[in-house]
Amino acid sequence: MPIIVNLDVMLAKRKMRSRELASRIDISEVNLSLLKTGRVKGLRFETLEKICAVLECQPGDILEYAPERNGDDIAG
């Protein structure tokens, strides 16, 4: 998948546990875990906004685009 979720990196930088973040943004630990591992199909802007507010970061600190080399991710 060309979108990489760097949520673990930001949590480590802020010395915060997933459990605390989940509680502060009001989502389940299971859903946060799925997000951290990139096993979600989408992310609400509202959730992203809450994460950024709590972690005091920008969306680009959490999400990264890394295109696949074989061109499979490009339509055309």
N, C-alpha and C positions, 0 to 999 in steps of 0.2 A: 504494500500500500504506500503510495507516495506521500501521505500525510503522517508525520511522526509527532507523537504526543510526548512532550518533555515535562510533564507534570511532576514526575519524580525528582527531576533536577531542581525545579523551583521549590518543591517541598523541602528538599535537603538544604537549599540555600537559605530558606526561611526558618530552618530547624523546626518544622512542623510535621506532625504525623497526619496520615490520611484520615484517621478517625476524627481529629480535630477539624480539619478542613471540611469533611462531610457534614459534620454537625453545624459548622458556621455558615455553610451555604445551603443547608437544609436539603441534602440528598442522601440516599442510603450509601453505606460503605460499599455495598455490592456494585451500585451504579458508578461510584467513583473509581472503584477498582477496574471495572470494564473500560472506563474512559482512559485511565492511566495506561492500560495495556493496548489501547487502540482497537478494542473489539466492539466499537459502537459504529453505527452507520451515520449518526448525526449528533450535533451538539447545539443546543439552544443558545442563542445569543445571550439570553437572560442568565443562563448558567455560566457561560464564559465571563460575563460581566461580573458576576458574584465572585468567581474564582480570582479574577484579576484584582478586584477590590480587596479581598482578604489577603492575597499574596503580594499586593502592591507591585504589580507587574503589568506588562502589555500582552495582548493576545499572541504576539510574535515570540514572546518568551516561552509560551506553552506549546504553540503549534508551529511546525516546520514543514515546508514542502520540499521533498527530495524526489525529483522525477526518476522513474525507473529507466534504466539504461536501454532496455530492449525495445522501447517505443510502444509497448502494449497499452500504456495509459493515455496515449494520444489518439483521439478520434480522427478519422479521416480516411 
